[in-house]
Amino acid sequence: MSSDRDLDALAARVARELSRADQIGNRESAGTQRSRADGNRPGGTGNRERGTGNPEEHGVPSTSASHGVRYVRDNARIAEFIDHTLLKAESTRADIDQLCSEALEHEFAAVCVNPVWVPLCAARLQGSGVAVATVVGFPLGANQSEIKAAETSLAVRQGATEIDMVAAIGHIKGGDWNHVADDIAAVVRAAAGRLVKVIIESAHLTPVEIIKASALAREAGAQYVKTSTGFHAAGGATAEAVALMRLVVGDSMGVKASGGVRDCATALRMIANGATRIGTSSGVGMAQCLGPGPLPMRELLASPHVHQQRCATSACLTNDGAVNAAAPY
């Protein structure tokens, strides 16, 4: 387990790296027009995007907007990033059944549901490539660690293959990092090898708290760090928080952006900043908008609004995301 001194040193190092990345980004921004002009000449590098220089020289991913492309393959489908999510208290069996049908149709990465619906989803999605994710300690993260572990064990027995746990947010804010680490580790042990995503409510945290919480999630053995429950008054995912989380964990973990990601442009911005999963209730609209086929990811991530020209439904042109504005996810 990391000591407070270790975490403070990590936070200071990441702050220095962020400052250096900003300086590099500013220099690259100044040369953007020249680079584009070079790309139009024979032998130019027109497909070299801003921020994709050589971040490995600095030991960390760049935080510039287009650099997240190195975490995804070109010609991917947007559905591969989406955790198709329904966490409303009033969700019915019919709603969950529809969620599973949509996940199967679009081949989403996972469905994410409240624990009571895990058996139904496991039965509906058995044999498919769609994972069954459920939430633990949701939405406050204030349960005892033993209760979180028990929730996790039951969910795994009932067919959950991914666990989205809420970290001990109050202990993060209070600086009780030993408790935060032990809490995550208890769920990781109970998950028995299933994928664990740690929700840190990044909108409510300072940058230093995001750095420390992300580092502890990695050290405790989780596979993902996740921005938000989507239910906190402070808000949901931001591209800046995603970039910082990615900077901390490098390519050793996944980063999930959730909370307020309701349209393609926002999802693409999150992916461009390093997200490898998107938690959203708007996945069907995104899949219809961008189409079922492989996407030119480098082009889309460099300019998230380019997809409007290829929108299969014209939903983006009519700001379809506003339809789901009241949804937490």
URGIZI-V913783 format. One record per pair of residues at least 4 apart in sequence whose ideal C-beta (glycine too) atoms are under 6 Angstrom apart, sorted by the first residue. I is the first residue (numbers start at 1). J is the second residue. D is the distance in whole Angstrom. If there is no record, write none. Layout:
I_J_D / I_J_D
This chain:
1_181_5 / 2_6_4 / 2_7_5 / 2_219_6 / 7_177_6 / 7_212_5 / 10_215_5 / 11_208_5 / 11_211_5 / 14_211_5 / 14_248_6 / 17_60_5 / 21_62_6 / 21_63_5 / 25_64_5 / 28_50_5 / 31_35_6 / 32_50_6 / 38_44_4 / 39_44_4 / 39_45_6 / 39_46_2 / 49_66_4 / 49_302_5 / 50_64_6 / 50_66_6 / 51_62_5 / 51_64_3 / 51_66_5 / 51_67_4 / 52_67_6 / 55_61_6 / 55_62_4 / 60_247_5 / 61_246_6 / 61_247_6 / 62_67_4 / 63_243_4 / 63_247_6 / 65_272_5 / 66_272_6 / 66_301_6 / 66_302_5 / 68_271_6 / 68_272_4 / 68_273_5 / 68_274_4 / 69_298_5 / 69_301_5 / 71_274_6 / 71_276_6 / 72_76_5 / 72_297_6 / 74_297_5 / 74_298_6 / 75_294_4 / 76_80_5 / 76_297_5 / 78_286_5 / 78_290_5 / 79_106_5 / 79_107_5 / 79_108_5 / 79_287_5 / 80_109_6 / 81_277_6 / 81_278_5 / 82_108_5 / 82_109_6 / 82_278_5 / 82_283_4 / 83_109_6 / 83_110_5 / 83_112_5 / 83_133_6 / 83_277_6 / 83_279_5 / 84_103_5 / 84_108_4 / 84_111_5 / 84_283_5 / 85_112_4 / 85_279_5 / 85_280_6 / 85_281_5 / 85_329_5 / 86_91_5 / 86_99_5 / 86_113_6 / 87_114_6 / 91_95_4 / 96_117_5 / 96_120_6 / 99_111_6 / 100_121_6 / 100_124_4 / 100_125_6 / 102_284_5 / 103_108_5 / 103_111_5 / 103_130_5 / 104_128_6 / 106_287_4 / 108_130_6 / 108_283_6 / 110_131_4 / 110_133_5 / 110_162_6 / 111_121_6 / 112_133_4 / 113_117_4 / 113_121_6 / 113_134_6 / 115_134_5 / 115_155_5 / 117_121_6 / 118_122_6 / 118_134_5 / 118_155_5 / 118_158_5 / 118_159_6 / 118_160_5 / 119_158_5 / 121_125_6 / 121_132_5 / 122_132_5 / 122_159_3 / 125_130_5 / 125_132_6 / 131_161_5 / 131_162_5 / 132_159_6 / 132_160_5 / 132_161_5 / 133_162_4 / 133_164_6 / 134_155_5 / 134_160_5 / 135_164_5 / 136_148_5 / 136_151_5 / 136_152_5 / 136_163_6 / 136_165_4 / 137_141_5 / 137_143_5 / 137_148_5 / 137_165_6 / 137_166_4 / 138_166_5 / 139_229_4 / 139_231_4 / 141_166_3 / 141_167_5 / 141_168_5 / 141_169_5 / 143_147_4 / 143_148_5 / 145_183_5 / 145_186_4 / 148_187_5 / 149_186_5 / 149_187_6 / 149_190_4 / 152_163_5 / 152_187_5 / 152_190_4 / 152_191_5 / 153_190_5 / 155_160_4 / 156_160_6 / 156_192_6 / 156_194_6 / 161_194_6 / 162_195_4 / 163_191_5 / 163_194_6 / 163_196_5 / 164_197_5 / 165_187_5 / 165_198_6 / 166_199_5 / 167_198_5 / 167_200_5 / 168_179_6 / 168_180_5 / 168_183_5 / 169_201_5 / 171_176_4 / 171_179_4 / 171_180_5 / 172_180_6 / 172_209_6 / 172_213_5 / 179_183_6 / 180_216_6 / 181_216_5 / 181_220_5 / 184_198_6 / 184_217_6 / 184_220_4 / 184_222_6 / 185_220_4 / 187_196_6 / 188_196_5 / 188_220_6 / 188_221_4 / 188_222_6 / 191_196_5 / 195_223_5 / 196_222_4 / 196_223_6 / 197_224_4 / 197_226_5 / 197_256_6 / 198_217_4 / 198_222_5 / 198_225_5 / 199_226_5 / 199_229_6 / 200_213_4 / 201_228_6 / 201_232_5 / 202_210_5 / 202_227_5 / 202_241_4 / 203_234_4 / 203_235_4 / 204_232_6 / 204_234_4 / 205_209_4 / 205_210_5 / 209_213_6 / 210_244_5 / 211_248_5 / 214_225_5 / 214_245_5 / 214_248_4 / 214_249_6 / 215_248_6 / 216_220_6 / 217_222_5 / 217_225_5 / 218_249_5 / 218_253_6 / 224_253_6 / 224_254_4 / 224_256_5 / 225_245_5 / 225_255_6 / 226_256_4 / 227_237_4 / 227_241_6 / 227_257_5 / 227_258_6 / 228_236_4 / 228_237_6 / 228_258_5 / 228_259_3 / 230_236_6 / 230_258_6 / 230_259_4 / 230_328_4 / 230_329_4 / 231_328_5 / 236_259_2 / 236_260_3 / 237_257_4 / 237_258_6 / 237_259_5 / 237_261_6 / 239_269_5 / 239_273_5 / 242_255_6 / 242_257_5 / 242_270_5 / 242_273_4 / 242_274_6 / 242_275_5 / 243_273_4 / 243_274_6 / 245_255_5 / 246_255_5 / 246_274_3 / 249_253_4 / 254_276_4 / 254_277_6 / 255_274_5 / 255_275_5 / 255_276_6 / 256_277_4 / 256_279_6 / 257_261_6 / 257_270_4 / 257_275_4 / 257_278_6 / 258_279_3 / 261_266_5 / 261_267_5 / 261_278_5 / 261_280_5 / 262_282_5 / 262_321_4 / 262_324_5 / 263_321_3 / 264_286_5 / 264_289_5 / 264_290_6 / 264_307_5 / 264_316_6 / 265_304_5 / 265_305_6 / 267_278_5 / 267_286_6 / 268_300_6 / 268_301_6 / 268_304_4 / 269_304_5 / 270_275_4 / 271_275_5 / 272_301_4 / 280_329_6 / 281_327_5 / 281_329_4 / 282_286_6 / 282_324_5 / 285_315_6 / 285_320_6 / 288_312_6 / 288_313_5 / 289_311_5 / 289_313_5 / 289_315_5 / 289_316_5 / 290_307_6 / 291_312_4 / 295_300_6 / 297_301_6 / 299_306_6 / 300_306_6 / 300_307_6 / 308_316_5 / 308_317_6 / 311_316_5 / 315_320_4
